Protein backbone atom coordinates (compact mmCIF):
# COMPACT_ATOMS: atom_id res chain seq x y z
CA UNK A 1 0.00 0.00 0.00
CA UNK A 2 1.30 3.46 -0.90
CA UNK A 3 1.38 5.60 2.25
CA UNK A 4 0.37 8.76 0.43
CA UNK A 5 -1.75 10.36 3.15
CA UNK A 6 0.69 9.46 5.93
CA UNK A 7 3.41 11.37 4.12
CA UNK A 8 1.36 14.40 3.21
CA UNK A 9 1.86 17.74 4.96
CA UNK A 10 -0.45 18.79 7.77
CA UNK A 11 -1.15 22.23 9.20
CA UNK A 12 -1.20 21.92 12.99
CA UNK A 13 -2.30 25.36 14.11
CA UNK A 14 0.56 27.68 13.05
CA UNK A 15 2.94 24.76 12.42
CA UNK A 16 3.27 22.98 9.08
CA UNK A 17 4.23 19.35 9.67
CA UNK A 18 6.14 17.59 6.89
CA UNK A 19 4.27 14.33 7.49
CA UNK A 20 1.50 12.95 9.71
CA UNK A 21 3.73 10.72 11.82
CA UNK A 22 3.95 11.64 15.50
CA UNK A 23 6.55 10.25 17.88
CA UNK A 24 4.51 9.21 20.91
CA UNK A 25 5.63 10.15 24.43
CA UNK A 26 7.66 7.30 25.96
CA UNK A 27 9.25 7.28 29.41
CA UNK A 28 12.92 6.27 29.14
CA UNK A 29 14.26 7.02 32.67
CA UNK A 30 17.51 8.60 31.56
CA UNK A 31 17.33 12.05 33.15
CA UNK A 32 20.36 13.24 35.09
CA UNK A 33 20.96 14.98 38.39
CA UNK A 34 17.94 16.78 39.86
CA UNK A 35 15.75 15.27 37.12
CA UNK A 36 17.48 17.38 34.50
CA UNK A 37 17.64 16.54 30.78
CA UNK A 38 21.05 15.46 29.49
CA UNK A 39 23.05 15.74 26.26
CA UNK A 40 22.28 12.05 25.66
CA UNK A 41 18.57 12.85 25.71
CA UNK A 42 19.18 15.64 23.20
CA UNK A 43 20.89 13.14 20.90
CA UNK A 44 17.99 10.69 21.25
CA UNK A 45 15.40 13.24 20.19
CA UNK A 46 17.59 14.68 17.46
CA UNK A 47 17.87 11.23 15.87
CA UNK A 48 14.06 11.11 15.61
CA UNK A 49 13.50 14.61 14.26
CA UNK A 50 12.13 13.31 10.94
CA UNK A 51 8.81 12.70 12.69
CA UNK A 52 6.20 15.25 11.70
CA UNK A 53 5.95 16.02 15.42
CA UNK A 54 7.79 14.74 18.50
CA UNK A 55 5.99 14.61 21.84
CA UNK A 56 8.53 14.18 24.63
CA UNK A 57 8.45 11.68 27.42
CA UNK A 58 6.20 12.65 30.32
CA UNK A 59 7.80 15.45 32.34
CA UNK A 60 6.72 16.24 35.90
CA UNK A 61 5.66 19.79 36.76
CA UNK A 62 6.48 19.42 40.47
CA UNK A 63 8.64 17.23 42.72
CA UNK A 64 5.40 15.81 44.17
CA UNK A 65 4.56 14.56 40.68
CA UNK A 66 7.45 12.06 40.51
CA UNK A 67 6.60 8.37 40.37
CA UNK A 68 9.58 6.75 38.68
CA UNK A 69 13.38 7.07 38.93
CA UNK A 70 15.29 9.36 36.57
CA UNK A 71 12.30 10.97 34.87
CA UNK A 72 12.78 14.58 33.72
CA UNK A 73 11.16 17.60 35.28
CA UNK A 74 10.06 21.05 34.14
CA UNK A 75 9.73 22.91 37.44
CA UNK A 76 13.12 24.65 37.73
CA UNK A 77 15.06 27.05 35.52
CA UNK A 78 17.94 24.56 35.48
CA UNK A 79 15.69 21.87 34.02
CA UNK A 80 14.44 24.33 31.41
CA UNK A 81 18.04 25.06 30.44
CA UNK A 82 18.61 21.32 30.03
CA UNK A 83 15.57 21.02 27.81
CA UNK A 84 16.92 23.93 25.76
CA UNK A 85 19.67 21.58 24.55
CA UNK A 86 16.97 19.21 23.33
CA UNK A 87 14.88 21.80 21.51
CA UNK A 88 17.95 23.35 19.88
CA UNK A 89 19.14 20.03 18.46
CA UNK A 90 15.69 19.02 17.24
CA UNK A 91 15.12 22.38 15.56
CA UNK A 92 18.55 22.27 13.89
CA UNK A 93 17.57 18.87 12.50
CA UNK A 94 14.35 20.34 11.07
CA UNK A 95 11.92 18.90 13.61
CA UNK A 96 9.04 20.15 15.75
CA UNK A 97 8.76 19.16 19.43
CA UNK A 98 6.09 19.49 22.14
CA UNK A 99 6.74 18.83 25.84
CA UNK A 100 4.33 16.57 27.74
CA UNK A 101 3.31 18.00 31.13
CA UNK A 102 2.78 15.40 33.88
CA UNK A 103 1.85 14.70 37.49
CA UNK A 104 1.56 11.04 38.53
CA UNK A 105 -0.74 11.62 41.51
CA UNK A 106 -1.24 8.34 43.39
CA UNK A 107 1.15 6.42 41.09
CA UNK A 108 4.02 7.32 43.37
CA UNK A 109 5.42 6.36 46.76
CA UNK A 110 6.56 8.24 49.84
CA UNK A 111 10.15 7.32 48.92
CA UNK A 112 9.81 9.63 45.88
CA UNK A 113 8.05 12.43 47.74
CA UNK A 114 9.68 15.51 49.29
CA UNK A 115 9.94 14.82 53.02
CA UNK A 116 8.65 11.27 52.35
CA UNK A 117 5.04 12.40 52.55
CA UNK A 118 2.23 10.41 50.99
CA UNK A 119 1.42 10.79 47.28
CA UNK A 120 -1.65 12.90 46.51
CA UNK A 121 -4.81 11.98 44.62
CA UNK A 122 -8.43 13.08 44.29
CA UNK A 123 -9.43 10.39 46.81
CA UNK A 124 -7.63 8.18 49.33
CA UNK A 125 -7.81 5.03 47.20
CA UNK A 126 -4.71 2.93 46.69
CA UNK A 127 -4.20 1.45 43.21
CA UNK A 128 -3.65 -2.30 43.03
CA UNK A 129 -0.15 -3.52 42.35
CA UNK A 130 3.40 -2.53 43.13
CA UNK A 131 5.77 0.28 42.25
CA UNK A 132 9.51 0.30 41.64
CA UNK A 133 11.17 2.52 44.25
CA UNK A 134 14.75 3.36 45.26
CA UNK A 135 14.38 0.44 47.71
CA UNK A 136 13.01 -2.03 45.17
CA UNK A 137 9.43 -3.12 44.54
CA UNK A 138 6.88 -1.88 47.07
CA UNK A 139 3.07 -2.10 47.24
CA UNK A 140 1.30 1.12 46.26
CA UNK A 141 0.46 3.23 49.29
CA UNK A 142 -2.93 4.73 50.03
CA UNK A 143 -2.57 8.32 48.80
CA UNK A 144 -3.63 11.45 50.62
CA UNK A 145 -6.80 13.02 49.23
CA UNK A 146 -6.14 16.59 48.12
CA UNK A 147 -7.92 19.26 50.11
CA UNK A 148 -9.98 21.44 47.80
CA UNK A 149 -7.86 24.43 48.85
CA UNK A 150 -4.75 22.68 47.48
CA UNK A 151 -6.09 22.17 43.97
CA UNK A 152 -5.45 25.71 42.66
CA UNK A 153 -1.81 25.24 43.68
CA UNK A 154 -1.57 22.09 41.53
CA UNK A 155 -3.09 23.98 38.59
CA UNK A 156 -0.50 26.71 39.12
CA UNK A 157 2.27 24.08 38.92
CA UNK A 158 1.06 23.21 35.44
CA UNK A 159 1.05 26.88 34.47
CA UNK A 160 4.62 27.31 35.72
CA UNK A 161 5.71 24.16 33.90
CA UNK A 162 4.10 25.47 30.72
CA UNK A 163 5.98 28.77 31.08
CA UNK A 164 9.29 26.99 31.63
CA UNK A 165 8.61 24.87 28.54
CA UNK A 166 8.07 28.08 26.58
CA UNK A 167 11.36 29.42 27.97
CA UNK A 168 13.06 26.17 26.91
CA UNK A 169 12.14 26.70 23.28
CA UNK A 170 9.48 24.05 22.75
CA UNK A 171 6.95 24.48 19.95
CA UNK A 172 4.03 23.64 22.21
CA UNK A 173 2.93 21.40 25.07
CA UNK A 174 0.77 18.34 25.56
CA UNK A 175 -1.11 17.88 28.83
CA UNK A 176 -0.93 14.27 30.02
CA UNK A 177 -4.47 13.31 30.97
CA UNK A 178 -4.10 9.58 30.31
CA UNK A 179 -2.70 6.33 31.73
CA UNK A 180 -4.01 6.60 35.27
CA UNK A 181 -2.06 9.68 36.34
CA UNK A 182 -3.43 12.63 38.31
CA UNK A 183 -5.73 14.21 35.70
CA UNK A 184 -7.07 10.79 34.71
CA UNK A 185 -7.61 10.00 38.41
CA UNK A 186 -9.89 13.03 38.66
CA UNK A 187 -11.74 12.15 35.44
CA UNK A 188 -12.65 8.54 36.14
CA UNK A 189 -15.09 7.61 38.88
CA UNK A 190 -13.19 4.47 39.91
CA UNK A 191 -10.53 6.72 41.45
CA UNK A 192 -12.52 9.90 42.17
CA UNK A 193 -15.01 9.56 45.03
CA UNK A 194 -15.05 13.24 45.99
CA UNK A 195 -18.33 14.96 46.88
CA UNK A 196 -17.19 18.54 46.33
CA UNK A 197 -16.75 20.72 43.23
CA UNK A 198 -14.22 18.25 41.77
CA UNK A 199 -16.14 15.00 42.17
CA UNK A 200 -19.44 13.24 41.70
CA UNK A 201 -20.94 14.30 38.37
CA UNK A 202 -19.07 14.03 35.08
CA UNK A 203 -19.04 17.83 34.89
CA UNK A 204 -17.33 18.14 38.27
CA UNK A 205 -14.83 15.36 37.58
CA UNK A 206 -13.83 17.14 34.37
CA UNK A 207 -13.24 20.46 36.14
CA UNK A 208 -9.60 19.72 37.08
CA UNK A 209 -8.68 18.95 33.44
CA UNK A 210 -10.47 22.07 32.21
CA UNK A 211 -8.79 24.36 34.77
CA UNK A 212 -5.34 23.01 33.93
CA UNK A 213 -5.96 23.35 30.21
CA UNK A 214 -7.09 26.97 30.62
CA UNK A 215 -3.98 27.75 32.69
CA UNK A 216 -1.69 26.28 30.03
CA UNK A 217 -3.54 28.08 27.24
CA UNK A 218 -2.97 31.34 29.13
CA UNK A 219 0.75 30.75 28.65
CA UNK A 220 0.87 29.23 25.16
CA UNK A 221 -2.33 30.17 23.37
CA UNK A 222 -4.81 27.49 22.31
CA UNK A 223 -3.03 26.70 19.01
CA UNK A 224 0.07 25.40 20.81
CA UNK A 225 -1.66 23.13 23.36
CA UNK A 226 -2.71 19.49 22.99
CA UNK A 227 -4.22 17.01 25.46
CA UNK A 228 -3.76 13.25 25.70
CA UNK A 229 -6.58 11.03 27.01
CA UNK A 230 -7.05 7.26 27.25
CA UNK A 231 -10.76 6.37 26.99
CA UNK A 232 -11.33 2.82 28.17
CA UNK A 233 -7.77 2.38 29.47
CA UNK A 234 -7.15 0.32 32.61
CA UNK A 235 -3.43 1.01 33.07
CA UNK A 236 -2.55 1.87 36.68
CA UNK A 237 -5.78 0.29 37.94
CA UNK A 238 -8.15 2.75 36.28
CA UNK A 239 -11.86 2.25 35.74
CA UNK A 240 -15.01 4.24 35.04
CA UNK A 241 -18.65 3.22 35.25
CA UNK A 242 -19.45 4.89 31.91
CA UNK A 243 -16.27 5.75 29.97
CA UNK A 244 -18.14 6.67 26.79
CA UNK A 245 -20.10 9.36 28.63
CA UNK A 246 -17.17 10.55 30.76
CA UNK A 247 -14.76 11.00 27.88
CA UNK A 248 -17.36 12.36 25.49
CA UNK A 249 -18.05 15.16 27.96
CA UNK A 250 -14.35 15.81 28.54
CA UNK A 251 -13.68 15.96 24.80
CA UNK A 252 -16.57 18.36 24.22
CA UNK A 253 -15.15 20.64 26.91
CA UNK A 254 -11.68 20.52 25.33
CA UNK A 255 -13.20 21.29 21.95
CA UNK A 256 -14.83 24.40 23.42
CA UNK A 257 -11.41 25.54 24.65
CA UNK A 258 -10.06 25.35 21.10
CA UNK A 259 -6.91 23.30 21.78
CA UNK A 260 -4.94 22.43 18.66
CA UNK A 261 -5.12 18.66 19.01
CA UNK A 262 -6.59 15.76 20.94
CA UNK A 263 -4.32 12.73 21.36
CA UNK A 264 -6.21 9.50 22.08
CA UNK A 265 -4.44 6.43 23.40
CA UNK A 266 -6.79 3.70 22.29
CA UNK A 267 -7.48 0.66 24.46
CA UNK A 268 -5.07 -2.22 23.86
CA UNK A 269 -5.53 -5.93 24.56
CA UNK A 270 -3.88 -5.49 27.97
CA UNK A 271 -6.48 -2.86 28.91
CA UNK A 272 -9.32 -5.18 28.01
CA UNK A 273 -7.79 -8.04 30.02
CA UNK A 274 -7.71 -5.84 33.09
CA UNK A 275 -11.20 -4.38 33.05
CA UNK A 276 -10.84 -1.64 30.46
CA UNK A 277 -13.49 -0.88 27.84
CA UNK A 278 -13.34 -0.86 24.08
CA UNK A 279 -14.52 2.68 23.37
CA UNK A 280 -14.14 3.22 19.62
CA UNK A 281 -12.36 6.39 18.54
CA UNK A 282 -15.00 6.96 15.87
CA UNK A 283 -17.38 7.83 18.72
CA UNK A 284 -15.26 10.87 19.56
CA UNK A 285 -14.31 12.05 16.06
CA UNK A 286 -17.48 14.17 15.62
CA UNK A 287 -16.96 15.79 19.03
CA UNK A 288 -13.61 17.44 18.30
CA UNK A 289 -13.19 19.88 15.41
CA UNK A 290 -9.42 20.20 15.23
CA UNK A 291 -6.59 17.69 14.82
CA UNK A 292 -7.10 14.18 16.19
CA UNK A 293 -4.07 11.97 16.90
CA UNK A 294 -4.56 8.24 17.46
CA UNK A 295 -2.08 5.86 19.07
CA UNK A 296 -1.70 2.17 19.98
CA UNK A 297 -0.13 -0.53 17.84
CA UNK A 298 -0.32 1.13 14.42
CA UNK A 299 1.55 -0.10 11.38
CA UNK A 300 2.18 2.14 8.40
CA UNK A 301 -0.62 0.46 6.44
CA UNK A 302 -3.14 0.70 9.27
CA UNK A 303 -2.20 4.34 9.82
CA UNK A 304 -2.77 5.09 6.13
CA UNK A 305 -6.19 3.45 6.25
CA UNK A 306 -7.29 5.44 9.30
CA UNK A 307 -6.12 8.68 7.70
CA UNK A 308 -7.78 7.91 4.37
CA UNK A 309 -11.05 7.17 6.17
CA UNK A 310 -10.87 10.52 7.99
CA UNK A 311 -11.01 8.81 11.39
CA UNK A 312 -7.83 10.67 12.43
CA UNK A 313 -5.51 13.39 11.16
CA UNK A 314 -2.22 12.16 12.62
CA UNK A 315 -0.94 8.82 13.95
CA UNK A 316 1.47 8.41 16.86
CA UNK A 317 4.00 5.57 16.94
CA UNK A 318 5.66 4.45 20.17
CA UNK A 319 7.88 1.36 20.35
CA UNK A 320 8.65 1.39 16.59
CA UNK A 321 10.16 4.88 17.06
CA UNK A 322 12.10 3.73 20.09
CA UNK A 323 14.00 1.14 18.01
CA UNK A 324 14.03 3.00 14.68
CA UNK A 325 15.35 6.56 14.80
CA UNK A 326 14.52 6.95 11.09
CA UNK A 327 11.07 5.33 11.29
CA UNK A 328 9.47 7.64 8.67
CA UNK A 329 12.05 6.65 6.05
CA UNK A 330 11.62 2.98 6.84
CA UNK A 331 7.84 3.21 6.57
CA UNK A 332 8.04 5.15 3.33
CA UNK A 333 10.45 2.71 1.66
CA UNK A 334 9.04 -0.48 3.15
CA UNK A 335 12.40 -1.26 4.75
CA UNK A 336 12.57 -3.73 7.65
CA UNK A 337 12.39 -2.39 11.19
CA UNK A 338 14.94 -2.86 13.94
CA UNK A 339 13.79 -5.18 16.73
CA UNK A 340 13.40 -3.34 20.05
CA UNK A 341 15.26 -4.53 23.15
CA UNK A 342 12.77 -4.45 26.06
CA UNK A 343 15.58 -4.90 28.57
CA UNK A 344 16.89 -1.42 27.78
CA UNK A 345 13.58 0.44 27.58
CA UNK A 346 13.89 2.00 31.04
CA UNK A 347 17.11 3.42 32.44
CA UNK A 348 20.71 2.92 31.43
CA UNK A 349 22.83 4.77 28.89
CA UNK A 350 23.34 4.66 25.13
CA UNK A 351 22.53 0.95 24.77
CA UNK A 352 18.98 0.54 23.52
CA UNK A 353 18.61 4.33 23.43
CA UNK A 354 20.83 6.09 20.92
CA UNK A 355 22.62 3.09 19.40
CA UNK A 356 19.84 1.68 17.19
CA UNK A 357 21.17 1.87 13.62
CA UNK A 358 19.62 4.14 11.02
CA UNK A 359 18.68 2.57 7.69
CA UNK A 360 21.77 3.81 5.87
CA UNK A 361 24.04 2.32 8.55
CA UNK A 362 22.13 -0.95 8.52
CA UNK A 363 22.47 -1.24 4.74
CA UNK A 364 26.19 -0.44 4.84
C-alpha positions as CSV (number, residue, x, y, z in Angstrom):
1,X,0.0,0.0,0.0
2,X,1.3,3.5,-0.9
3,X,1.4,5.6,2.2
4,X,0.4,8.8,0.4
5,X,-1.7,10.4,3.1
6,X,0.7,9.5,5.9
7,X,3.4,11.4,4.1
8,X,1.4,14.4,3.2
9,X,1.9,17.7,5.0
10,X,-0.4,18.8,7.8
11,X,-1.1,22.2,9.2
12,X,-1.2,21.9,13.0
13,X,-2.3,25.4,14.1
14,X,0.6,27.7,13.1
15,X,2.9,24.8,12.4
16,X,3.3,23.0,9.1
17,X,4.2,19.3,9.7
18,X,6.1,17.6,6.9
19,X,4.3,14.3,7.5
20,X,1.5,13.0,9.7
21,X,3.7,10.7,11.8
22,X,3.9,11.6,15.5
23,X,6.6,10.3,17.9
24,X,4.5,9.2,20.9
25,X,5.6,10.2,24.4
26,X,7.7,7.3,26.0
27,X,9.2,7.3,29.4
28,X,12.9,6.3,29.1
29,X,14.3,7.0,32.7
30,X,17.5,8.6,31.6
31,X,17.3,12.0,33.2
32,X,20.4,13.2,35.1
33,X,21.0,15.0,38.4
34,X,17.9,16.8,39.9
35,X,15.7,15.3,37.1
36,X,17.5,17.4,34.5
37,X,17.6,16.5,30.8
38,X,21.1,15.5,29.5
39,X,23.1,15.7,26.3
40,X,22.3,12.1,25.7
41,X,18.6,12.9,25.7
42,X,19.2,15.6,23.2
43,X,20.9,13.1,20.9
44,X,18.0,10.7,21.2
45,X,15.4,13.2,20.2
46,X,17.6,14.7,17.5
47,X,17.9,11.2,15.9
48,X,14.1,11.1,15.6
49,X,13.5,14.6,14.3
50,X,12.1,13.3,10.9
51,X,8.8,12.7,12.7
52,X,6.2,15.3,11.7
53,X,5.9,16.0,15.4
54,X,7.8,14.7,18.5
55,X,6.0,14.6,21.8
56,X,8.5,14.2,24.6
57,X,8.4,11.7,27.4
58,X,6.2,12.7,30.3
59,X,7.8,15.5,32.3
60,X,6.7,16.2,35.9
61,X,5.7,19.8,36.8
62,X,6.5,19.4,40.5
63,X,8.6,17.2,42.7
64,X,5.4,15.8,44.2
65,X,4.6,14.6,40.7
66,X,7.5,12.1,40.5
67,X,6.6,8.4,40.4
68,X,9.6,6.8,38.7
69,X,13.4,7.1,38.9
70,X,15.3,9.4,36.6
71,X,12.3,11.0,34.9
72,X,12.8,14.6,33.7
73,X,11.2,17.6,35.3
74,X,10.1,21.1,34.1
75,X,9.7,22.9,37.4
76,X,13.1,24.6,37.7
77,X,15.1,27.0,35.5
78,X,17.9,24.6,35.5
79,X,15.7,21.9,34.0
80,X,14.4,24.3,31.4
81,X,18.0,25.1,30.4
82,X,18.6,21.3,30.0
83,X,15.6,21.0,27.8
84,X,16.9,23.9,25.8
85,X,19.7,21.6,24.6
86,X,17.0,19.2,23.3
87,X,14.9,21.8,21.5
88,X,17.9,23.3,19.9
89,X,19.1,20.0,18.5
90,X,15.7,19.0,17.2
91,X,15.1,22.4,15.6
92,X,18.5,22.3,13.9
93,X,17.6,18.9,12.5
94,X,14.3,20.3,11.1
95,X,11.9,18.9,13.6
96,X,9.0,20.1,15.7
97,X,8.8,19.2,19.4
98,X,6.1,19.5,22.1
99,X,6.7,18.8,25.8
100,X,4.3,16.6,27.7
101,X,3.3,18.0,31.1
102,X,2.8,15.4,33.9
103,X,1.8,14.7,37.5
104,X,1.6,11.0,38.5
105,X,-0.7,11.6,41.5
106,X,-1.2,8.3,43.4
107,X,1.2,6.4,41.1
108,X,4.0,7.3,43.4
109,X,5.4,6.4,46.8
110,X,6.6,8.2,49.8
111,X,10.1,7.3,48.9
112,X,9.8,9.6,45.9
113,X,8.1,12.4,47.7
114,X,9.7,15.5,49.3
115,X,9.9,14.8,53.0
116,X,8.7,11.3,52.4
117,X,5.0,12.4,52.6
118,X,2.2,10.4,51.0
119,X,1.4,10.8,47.3
120,X,-1.6,12.9,46.5
121,X,-4.8,12.0,44.6
122,X,-8.4,13.1,44.3
123,X,-9.4,10.4,46.8
124,X,-7.6,8.2,49.3
125,X,-7.8,5.0,47.2
126,X,-4.7,2.9,46.7
127,X,-4.2,1.5,43.2
128,X,-3.6,-2.3,43.0
129,X,-0.1,-3.5,42.4
130,X,3.4,-2.5,43.1
131,X,5.8,0.3,42.2
132,X,9.5,0.3,41.6
133,X,11.2,2.5,44.3
134,X,14.8,3.4,45.3
135,X,14.4,0.4,47.7
136,X,13.0,-2.0,45.2
137,X,9.4,-3.1,44.5
138,X,6.9,-1.9,47.1
139,X,3.1,-2.1,47.2
140,X,1.3,1.1,46.3
141,X,0.5,3.2,49.3
142,X,-2.9,4.7,50.0
143,X,-2.6,8.3,48.8
144,X,-3.6,11.5,50.6
145,X,-6.8,13.0,49.2
146,X,-6.1,16.6,48.1
147,X,-7.9,19.3,50.1
148,X,-10.0,21.4,47.8
149,X,-7.9,24.4,48.8
150,X,-4.7,22.7,47.5
151,X,-6.1,22.2,44.0
152,X,-5.5,25.7,42.7
153,X,-1.8,25.2,43.7
154,X,-1.6,22.1,41.5
155,X,-3.1,24.0,38.6
156,X,-0.5,26.7,39.1
157,X,2.3,24.1,38.9
158,X,1.1,23.2,35.4
159,X,1.1,26.9,34.5
160,X,4.6,27.3,35.7
161,X,5.7,24.2,33.9
162,X,4.1,25.5,30.7
163,X,6.0,28.8,31.1
164,X,9.3,27.0,31.6
165,X,8.6,24.9,28.5
166,X,8.1,28.1,26.6
167,X,11.4,29.4,28.0
168,X,13.1,26.2,26.9
169,X,12.1,26.7,23.3
170,X,9.5,24.1,22.7
171,X,7.0,24.5,20.0
172,X,4.0,23.6,22.2
173,X,2.9,21.4,25.1
174,X,0.8,18.3,25.6
175,X,-1.1,17.9,28.8
176,X,-0.9,14.3,30.0
177,X,-4.5,13.3,31.0
178,X,-4.1,9.6,30.3
179,X,-2.7,6.3,31.7
180,X,-4.0,6.6,35.3
181,X,-2.1,9.7,36.3
182,X,-3.4,12.6,38.3
183,X,-5.7,14.2,35.7
184,X,-7.1,10.8,34.7
185,X,-7.6,10.0,38.4
186,X,-9.9,13.0,38.7
187,X,-11.7,12.1,35.4
188,X,-12.6,8.5,36.1
189,X,-15.1,7.6,38.9
190,X,-13.2,4.5,39.9
191,X,-10.5,6.7,41.4
192,X,-12.5,9.9,42.2
193,X,-15.0,9.6,45.0
194,X,-15.0,13.2,46.0
195,X,-18.3,15.0,46.9
196,X,-17.2,18.5,46.3
197,X,-16.8,20.7,43.2
198,X,-14.2,18.3,41.8
199,X,-16.1,15.0,42.2
200,X,-19.4,13.2,41.7
201,X,-20.9,14.3,38.4
202,X,-19.1,14.0,35.1
203,X,-19.0,17.8,34.9
204,X,-17.3,18.1,38.3
205,X,-14.8,15.4,37.6
206,X,-13.8,17.1,34.4
207,X,-13.2,20.5,36.1
208,X,-9.6,19.7,37.1
209,X,-8.7,18.9,33.4
210,X,-10.5,22.1,32.2
211,X,-8.8,24.4,34.8
212,X,-5.3,23.0,33.9
213,X,-6.0,23.4,30.2
214,X,-7.1,27.0,30.6
215,X,-4.0,27.8,32.7
216,X,-1.7,26.3,30.0
217,X,-3.5,28.1,27.2
218,X,-3.0,31.3,29.1
219,X,0.8,30.7,28.6
220,X,0.9,29.2,25.2
221,X,-2.3,30.2,23.4
222,X,-4.8,27.5,22.3
223,X,-3.0,26.7,19.0
224,X,0.1,25.4,20.8
225,X,-1.7,23.1,23.4
226,X,-2.7,19.5,23.0
227,X,-4.2,17.0,25.5
228,X,-3.8,13.2,25.7
229,X,-6.6,11.0,27.0
230,X,-7.0,7.3,27.2
231,X,-10.8,6.4,27.0
232,X,-11.3,2.8,28.2
233,X,-7.8,2.4,29.5
234,X,-7.2,0.3,32.6
235,X,-3.4,1.0,33.1
236,X,-2.6,1.9,36.7
237,X,-5.8,0.3,37.9
238,X,-8.2,2.8,36.3
239,X,-11.9,2.3,35.7
240,X,-15.0,4.2,35.0
241,X,-18.7,3.2,35.3
242,X,-19.4,4.9,31.9
243,X,-16.3,5.7,30.0
244,X,-18.1,6.7,26.8
245,X,-20.1,9.4,28.6
246,X,-17.2,10.5,30.8
247,X,-14.8,11.0,27.9
248,X,-17.4,12.4,25.5
249,X,-18.0,15.2,28.0
250,X,-14.4,15.8,28.5
251,X,-13.7,16.0,24.8
252,X,-16.6,18.4,24.2
253,X,-15.1,20.6,26.9
254,X,-11.7,20.5,25.3
255,X,-13.2,21.3,22.0
256,X,-14.8,24.4,23.4
257,X,-11.4,25.5,24.7
258,X,-10.1,25.3,21.1
259,X,-6.9,23.3,21.8
260,X,-4.9,22.4,18.7
261,X,-5.1,18.7,19.0
262,X,-6.6,15.8,20.9
263,X,-4.3,12.7,21.4
264,X,-6.2,9.5,22.1
265,X,-4.4,6.4,23.4
266,X,-6.8,3.7,22.3
267,X,-7.5,0.7,24.5
268,X,-5.1,-2.2,23.9
269,X,-5.5,-5.9,24.6
270,X,-3.9,-5.5,28.0
271,X,-6.5,-2.9,28.9
272,X,-9.3,-5.2,28.0
273,X,-7.8,-8.0,30.0
274,X,-7.7,-5.8,33.1
275,X,-11.2,-4.4,33.1
276,X,-10.8,-1.6,30.5
277,X,-13.5,-0.9,27.8
278,X,-13.3,-0.9,24.1
279,X,-14.5,2.7,23.4
280,X,-14.1,3.2,19.6
281,X,-12.4,6.4,18.5
282,X,-15.0,7.0,15.9
283,X,-17.4,7.8,18.7
284,X,-15.3,10.9,19.6
285,X,-14.3,12.0,16.1
286,X,-17.5,14.2,15.6
287,X,-17.0,15.8,19.0
288,X,-13.6,17.4,18.3
289,X,-13.2,19.9,15.4
290,X,-9.4,20.2,15.2
291,X,-6.6,17.7,14.8
292,X,-7.1,14.2,16.2
293,X,-4.1,12.0,16.9
294,X,-4.6,8.2,17.5
295,X,-2.1,5.9,19.1
296,X,-1.7,2.2,20.0
297,X,-0.1,-0.5,17.8
298,X,-0.3,1.1,14.4
299,X,1.6,-0.1,11.4
300,X,2.2,2.1,8.4
301,X,-0.6,0.5,6.4
302,X,-3.1,0.7,9.3
303,X,-2.2,4.3,9.8
304,X,-2.8,5.1,6.1
305,X,-6.2,3.5,6.2
306,X,-7.3,5.4,9.3
307,X,-6.1,8.7,7.7
308,X,-7.8,7.9,4.4
309,X,-11.1,7.2,6.2
310,X,-10.9,10.5,8.0
311,X,-11.0,8.8,11.4
312,X,-7.8,10.7,12.4
313,X,-5.5,13.4,11.2
314,X,-2.2,12.2,12.6
315,X,-0.9,8.8,13.9
316,X,1.5,8.4,16.9
317,X,4.0,5.6,16.9
318,X,5.7,4.4,20.2
319,X,7.9,1.4,20.3
320,X,8.6,1.4,16.6
321,X,10.2,4.9,17.1
322,X,12.1,3.7,20.1
323,X,14.0,1.1,18.0
324,X,14.0,3.0,14.7
325,X,15.4,6.6,14.8
326,X,14.5,6.9,11.1
327,X,11.1,5.3,11.3
328,X,9.5,7.6,8.7
329,X,12.1,6.7,6.1
330,X,11.6,3.0,6.8
331,X,7.8,3.2,6.6
332,X,8.0,5.1,3.3
333,X,10.4,2.7,1.7
334,X,9.0,-0.5,3.2
335,X,12.4,-1.3,4.8
336,X,12.6,-3.7,7.7
337,X,12.4,-2.4,11.2
338,X,14.9,-2.9,13.9
339,X,13.8,-5.2,16.7
340,X,13.4,-3.3,20.1
341,X,15.3,-4.5,23.2
342,X,12.8,-4.5,26.1
343,X,15.6,-4.9,28.6
344,X,16.9,-1.4,27.8
345,X,13.6,0.4,27.6
346,X,13.9,2.0,31.0
347,X,17.1,3.4,32.4
348,X,20.7,2.9,31.4
349,X,22.8,4.8,28.9
350,X,23.3,4.7,25.1
351,X,22.5,0.9,24.8
352,X,19.0,0.5,23.5
353,X,18.6,4.3,23.4
354,X,20.8,6.1,20.9
355,X,22.6,3.1,19.4
356,X,19.8,1.7,17.2
357,X,21.2,1.9,13.6
358,X,19.6,4.1,11.0
359,X,18.7,2.6,7.7
360,X,21.8,3.8,5.9
361,X,24.0,2.3,8.5
362,X,22.1,-0.9,8.5
363,X,22.5,-1.2,4.7
364,X,26.2,-0.4,4.8
